[in-house]
Every structure is written in structure tokens, then in C-alpha cells.
């Protein structure tokens, strides 16, 4: 049952990756898709500049709008207040509202089920190697990335034309490097010949994430992803939640071992780091982990069944 479930999620992730990057002829032509779907954001990181990308990235859309202050002609000399007003009145509320709707209904489930870069990290982690959890404090870095690189720097770090820039996309995003930077550099020699220190930096950061993904479970998602930082707090208030019957839990450790973000599941289930992938629910031998929400029927074992399984696992 558990293997079947894992295969199902694997194929959902694969299909989602293909559907969001279905403009395959972009790789051959070395061009980007510019059709009407490019005005639509997916609820995951997916680089706008990927030759195959059919949709836009919500984090990129937020940065571009904040950096441009809605296209208003607000210069540095007009003061902080004028720029704050311009930014606050030009935030992409449709994009932010869409993300809040997704997070408010299913929490971080988009991360666990349909994120191409998350799937990429999971595939790398399947390479046989020692596995580590990493320091817990690193999980707070993604909130700094969200605040500083998605909002503050695009809004207030102005160039010579008094405009901001999408700082997360430009200086950090390894998904963008993998999906956009590397393919474009490979497909367009004229661009490849002009690459400098910034491309080297981002390629090095991507290489680091790739190596870390072999030894740590989804390191970018856990430590750096601003979209994960946006969705995370919504886990606690989302319409659908994961719940555990702690009294019936036999502490076998199966759920913790399988968690793709290395949570101590009996004590950390459904916190801000949980991806709602449901692997813990699938593998639990006594069915004490369940998804709750409208239309969901909880399945619990009887005390006798729980006791019998506990005897078998002791």
C-alpha cells in the first residue's frame, strides 16, 4: 500500500512538472513561451525564463511588481513615504490572494505534490548515501529570504534608474538557474559568451543545493524557499489538516523515517515545515495519522487492532 502511494505521488509530481513546462519546442528554438497562459501563476516555484515554462512563477511576479512600484514614476528623491504608498497600492493582490487561497485550503500541499524543484530534490535524495537532518535553526532562513529578497530589496535597493530588481530571482533562486539560466546559456551562444560572475555564483549555489540534496532531504525547501515561508504559517489554519492520535501512537518511528523534510512526526506533525505529502499517513501501521477536513472520513483502528500491531512491532 505504501509503495503504491509513493508511486502515485511520484507520478503526480512528474505530470505536474511536465504540465507546467510543456512548451518543449522552446528548448529546440531557444525561445520562451509568450502565450496567454504565461500571465497565469502556478502555486509553486517555476522559472518564467525556462524555455519550456507555460506559466509564471508567483514569487517572480511579486518581485517584479514590487520592484517596479506598479510602473509609477517614483524616484528616490521623492522620499520613502511616496515609494511605500506606490508599492502598497501596486502589490499583485491577485497573485498574493491566490497563494493565500491555496495555503488556506491545503497548506503546503503544493510543495509536497506539484513543485518541480521539490521533486528534483527528492530524486537526488534517492541516491544511496548517508542521510542527515541538519541544524534546526536553518529553517528560519527562508523567512529572511522572503522578507529581504522578495519584498525589501526589490522595493528599496534602487538602481541608477530609480527602479528595483527581482533580488531573489537574480541572486538566489536555484530553480531559476536549473530551469532557465542553464538552458538559455546552452541554447543561445550569444548569451553564453557574456556570462559573468553572477552566473558563476548562481551555478555554484545550484551545485551546492544538488550536493546537499543527496545527503539532506529537500534542503532548499526547508531552508531557503520563500514560497515555503509564505505557505508554512498557513498550515495551522488551513481547511485541511493532518492530525495524529498521540495516545494510540506506538512510537514505531516509521513515519519519521519516511518524512521528506525529516520531521519528528509524532511531535511535529503539520507544523510549518510539513509538506502535506501524506507519506506518514500512508506508512503508519496503526492508522493514527489522518487527514481532516470537509468530506474526509477518518479511519481509525480499534484498540484491539492497535494492540495487536504494537505487539508485532515490539
C-alpha positions as CSV (number, residue, x, y, z in Angstrom):
1,X,0.0,0.0,0.0
2,X,2.8,2.4,1.0
3,X,4.8,1.7,-2.2
4,X,1.7,2.2,-4.3
5,X,1.0,5.5,-2.6
6,X,4.6,6.7,-3.1
7,X,4.4,5.7,-6.8
8,X,1.1,7.7,-7.1
9,X,2.7,10.9,-5.6
10,X,5.8,10.4,-7.8
11,X,3.7,10.4,-10.9
12,X,1.6,13.3,-9.8
13,X,4.9,15.3,-9.3
14,X,6.1,14.1,-12.7
15,X,2.9,15.1,-14.5
16,X,2.8,18.4,-12.7
17,X,6.4,19.2,-13.8
18,X,5.5,18.3,-17.4
19,X,2.3,20.3,-17.5
20,X,3.9,23.4,-16.1
21,X,6.8,23.0,-18.6
22,X,5.1,21.7,-21.6
23,X,6.5,24.1,-24.2
24,X,9.1,21.6,-25.2
25,X,9.9,23.2,-28.5
26,X,11.2,26.2,-26.6
27,X,14.4,24.1,-26.0
28,X,14.8,23.5,-29.7
29,X,14.1,27.1,-30.7
30,X,15.9,28.7,-27.7
31,X,12.9,30.9,-27.1
32,X,10.4,31.4,-24.3
33,X,6.6,30.8,-24.5
34,X,4.8,34.1,-24.5
35,X,1.2,33.0,-24.9
36,X,-1.8,33.8,-22.7
37,X,-1.0,31.1,-20.1
38,X,2.2,33.0,-19.2
39,X,0.0,35.6,-17.5
40,X,-1.1,32.8,-15.0
41,X,0.9,31.9,-12.0
42,X,1.3,28.3,-10.7
43,X,1.3,27.8,-6.9
44,X,4.9,26.6,-7.0
45,X,8.3,27.9,-8.0
46,X,8.7,27.5,-11.7
47,X,11.0,29.9,-13.6
48,X,9.4,32.3,-16.0
49,X,12.6,32.1,-18.1
50,X,12.6,28.3,-18.6
51,X,12.3,27.7,-22.3
52,X,9.6,25.2,-21.6
53,X,7.6,27.1,-19.0
54,X,4.0,27.6,-19.8
55,X,3.1,29.7,-16.7
56,X,4.7,32.3,-14.4
57,X,6.3,32.0,-11.0
58,X,4.3,33.7,-8.2
59,X,7.5,34.7,-6.4
60,X,8.9,36.3,-9.6
61,X,5.6,38.1,-10.2
62,X,5.6,39.6,-6.7
63,X,9.2,40.8,-7.0
64,X,8.7,42.4,-10.4
65,X,5.7,44.3,-9.3
66,X,7.3,45.4,-6.1
67,X,10.5,46.4,-7.9
68,X,8.6,48.5,-10.4
69,X,6.3,50.0,-7.8
70,X,3.4,49.3,-10.2
71,X,5.0,51.2,-13.0
72,X,4.7,54.5,-11.1
73,X,7.3,57.2,-11.6
74,X,8.6,57.2,-8.0
75,X,12.2,58.2,-7.6
76,X,14.5,58.0,-4.7
77,X,14.4,61.8,-4.3
78,X,10.6,61.7,-3.6
79,X,11.2,60.0,-0.3
80,X,10.4,56.8,1.4
81,X,6.8,57.5,2.1
82,X,6.0,58.1,-1.6
83,X,7.6,54.8,-2.5
84,X,5.8,52.9,0.3
85,X,2.5,54.3,-0.9
86,X,3.3,53.3,-4.5
87,X,4.3,49.8,-3.5
88,X,1.4,49.2,-1.2
89,X,-1.1,50.3,-3.9
90,X,0.5,48.2,-6.6
91,X,1.1,44.8,-4.9
92,X,-0.1,41.9,-7.1
93,X,-3.0,41.2,-4.8
94,X,-4.4,38.6,-7.3
95,X,-1.2,36.6,-7.0
96,X,-0.9,37.0,-3.2
97,X,-4.6,36.2,-2.8
98,X,-4.2,33.1,-5.0
99,X,-1.3,31.9,-2.8
100,X,-3.3,32.6,0.4
101,X,-6.3,30.7,-1.1
102,X,-4.1,27.7,-1.9
103,X,-2.4,27.8,1.5
104,X,-5.6,28.4,3.3
105,X,-7.2,25.3,1.9
106,X,-4.3,22.8,1.7
107,X,-1.3,24.4,3.5
108,X,2.0,23.4,1.9
109,X,0.5,20.6,-0.1
110,X,1.5,22.3,-3.4
111,X,5.1,21.9,-2.2
112,X,4.7,18.2,-1.5
113,X,2.8,17.3,-4.6
114,X,3.3,19.5,-7.6
115,X,6.6,21.5,-7.2
116,X,9.1,20.7,-9.9
117,X,12.1,21.7,-7.9
118,X,10.9,19.9,-4.8
119,X,10.6,16.7,-6.9
120,X,14.0,17.3,-8.3
121,X,15.5,17.3,-4.8
122,X,13.6,14.2,-3.8
123,X,15.0,12.4,-6.8
124,X,18.5,13.4,-5.8
125,X,17.9,12.2,-2.3
126,X,17.2,8.7,-3.6
127,X,20.9,8.4,-4.5
128,X,22.4,5.9,-1.9
129,X,24.3,7.9,0.7
130,X,24.4,8.8,4.4
131,X,21.4,11.0,5.3
132,X,21.5,13.9,7.8
133,X,18.8,16.2,9.3
134,X,20.8,19.4,9.5
135,X,20.6,22.2,12.2
136,X,17.0,23.2,13.1
137,X,17.8,26.9,13.0
138,X,18.3,26.8,9.3
139,X,14.6,26.5,8.7
140,X,14.2,30.2,9.7
141,X,16.4,31.4,6.9
142,X,13.6,31.1,4.4
143,X,11.6,33.7,6.3
144,X,14.5,36.1,6.0
145,X,14.8,35.3,2.3
146,X,11.1,36.0,1.8
147,X,11.1,39.3,3.7
148,X,14.5,40.6,2.5
149,X,14.9,39.3,-1.1
150,X,11.3,39.2,-2.2
151,X,10.0,42.4,-0.6
152,X,12.6,44.7,0.9
153,X,15.4,44.6,-1.6
154,X,13.2,44.8,-4.7
155,X,11.4,47.8,-3.1
156,X,14.2,49.8,-1.8
157,X,17.5,48.8,-3.4
158,X,17.2,51.0,-6.4
159,X,19.4,51.2,-9.5
160,X,20.6,54.3,-11.4
161,X,17.1,54.5,-13.0
162,X,15.4,54.5,-9.6
163,X,14.0,51.1,-10.2
164,X,14.3,47.9,-8.1
165,X,15.2,44.4,-9.2
166,X,13.9,40.9,-8.5
167,X,16.6,40.1,-6.0
168,X,15.6,36.6,-5.2
169,X,15.4,35.6,-8.8
170,X,18.7,37.4,-9.6
171,X,20.9,36.4,-6.8
172,X,19.5,33.2,-5.2
173,X,16.9,31.1,-7.0
174,X,18.5,27.7,-7.9
175,X,15.3,26.6,-9.6
176,X,15.6,29.5,-12.0
177,X,19.2,28.6,-12.7
178,X,18.3,25.0,-13.4
179,X,15.2,25.7,-15.4
180,X,16.1,29.0,-17.0
181,X,19.7,30.1,-16.7
182,X,21.5,26.9,-17.8
183,X,19.2,26.0,-20.7
184,X,19.3,29.5,-22.1
185,X,23.1,29.7,-21.8
186,X,23.3,26.4,-23.6
187,X,20.8,27.2,-26.3
188,X,21.9,30.8,-27.0
189,X,25.7,31.2,-27.7
190,X,25.5,35.0,-27.8
191,X,24.3,35.0,-24.2
192,X,26.7,32.3,-23.2
193,X,29.6,34.4,-24.3
194,X,28.5,37.3,-22.0
195,X,28.1,35.3,-18.8
196,X,30.0,36.7,-15.8
197,X,30.4,36.4,-12.0
198,X,26.6,36.4,-11.3
199,X,26.0,33.3,-13.4
200,X,29.1,31.7,-11.8
201,X,27.7,32.5,-8.4
202,X,24.2,31.1,-9.1
203,X,25.6,28.0,-10.8
204,X,27.7,27.4,-7.8
205,X,24.7,27.8,-5.5
206,X,22.7,25.3,-7.6
207,X,25.6,22.9,-7.5
208,X,25.7,23.2,-3.7
209,X,21.9,22.5,-3.5
210,X,22.3,19.5,-5.7
211,X,25.1,18.1,-3.5
212,X,23.1,18.8,-0.3
213,X,20.0,17.2,-1.7
214,X,21.9,13.9,-1.9
215,X,22.6,13.9,1.9
216,X,19.7,16.1,3.2
217,X,16.0,15.8,2.4
218,X,14.8,18.8,0.3
219,X,17.3,21.3,1.7
220,X,16.2,24.2,-0.4
221,X,12.5,23.7,0.6
222,X,13.4,23.5,4.2
223,X,15.9,26.3,4.5
224,X,15.7,28.8,1.6
225,X,12.4,28.7,-0.3
226,X,10.4,31.9,0.1
227,X,7.2,30.2,-1.1
228,X,7.6,27.6,1.6
229,X,7.9,30.5,4.1
230,X,4.7,32.0,2.7
231,X,2.7,28.8,2.9
232,X,4.2,27.4,6.2
233,X,2.2,29.5,8.7
234,X,-1.0,28.7,6.8
235,X,-0.6,25.0,7.7
236,X,-2.1,25.7,11.2
237,X,-5.2,27.5,9.8
238,X,-5.8,25.6,6.6
239,X,-9.1,23.9,5.8
240,X,-7.5,20.5,5.5
241,X,-5.1,19.4,8.2
242,X,-3.1,16.4,9.3
243,X,-3.9,15.1,12.8
244,X,-2.4,12.3,15.0
245,X,-4.0,10.3,17.8
246,X,-1.0,10.5,20.1
247,X,-2.5,8.1,22.7
248,X,-2.8,5.4,20.1
249,X,0.6,6.0,18.5
250,X,3.0,3.1,19.1
251,X,6.2,5.2,18.5
252,X,7.5,2.8,15.9
253,X,9.3,5.6,14.1
254,X,8.2,4.6,10.6
255,X,6.6,8.0,9.9
256,X,9.6,10.0,11.0
257,X,11.9,7.8,8.9
258,X,9.9,8.4,5.7
259,X,9.2,12.1,6.2
260,X,10.8,14.0,3.2
261,X,11.6,17.0,5.4
262,X,12.9,15.0,8.4
263,X,10.2,15.9,10.9
264,X,9.8,14.1,14.2
265,X,6.3,13.3,13.0
266,X,4.6,12.3,16.3
267,X,5.7,15.7,17.8
268,X,5.9,17.9,14.8
269,X,3.1,16.7,12.5
270,X,1.5,19.5,10.5
271,X,3.8,22.3,11.7
272,X,5.1,25.0,9.3
273,X,7.6,22.6,7.7
274,X,5.1,19.8,6.8
275,X,4.6,19.4,3.1
276,X,1.3,17.5,3.4
277,X,2.8,14.8,1.2
278,X,0.8,12.2,3.3
279,X,3.7,9.7,3.4
280,X,3.4,9.5,7.2
281,X,-0.3,8.7,6.9
282,X,0.3,6.0,4.3
283,X,3.0,4.2,6.2
284,X,1.5,4.4,9.7
285,X,0.8,0.7,10.7
286,X,-1.9,1.7,13.2
287,X,-3.6,4.4,11.2
288,X,-3.3,7.1,13.9
289,X,-2.4,9.8,11.3
290,X,-5.3,11.1,9.4
291,X,-6.3,14.0,7.1
292,X,-9.2,16.0,8.4
293,X,-11.4,18.5,6.6
294,X,-14.7,18.8,4.7
295,X,-15.7,15.5,3.1
296,X,-12.9,13.5,4.8
297,X,-13.8,10.4,6.8
298,X,-11.3,9.5,9.5
299,X,-10.2,5.9,9.5
300,X,-9.1,4.5,12.9
301,X,-8.2,1.0,14.0
302,X,-9.9,-0.4,17.1
303,X,-7.9,-0.6,20.3
304,X,-7.6,-4.4,19.9
305,X,-6.1,-4.0,16.4
306,X,-3.7,-1.3,17.6
307,X,-2.5,-3.6,20.5
308,X,-2.0,-6.5,18.1
309,X,0.1,-4.4,15.7
310,X,2.1,-3.0,18.7
311,X,3.0,-6.5,19.8
312,X,4.1,-7.4,16.3
313,X,6.4,-4.3,16.1
314,X,7.9,-4.6,19.6
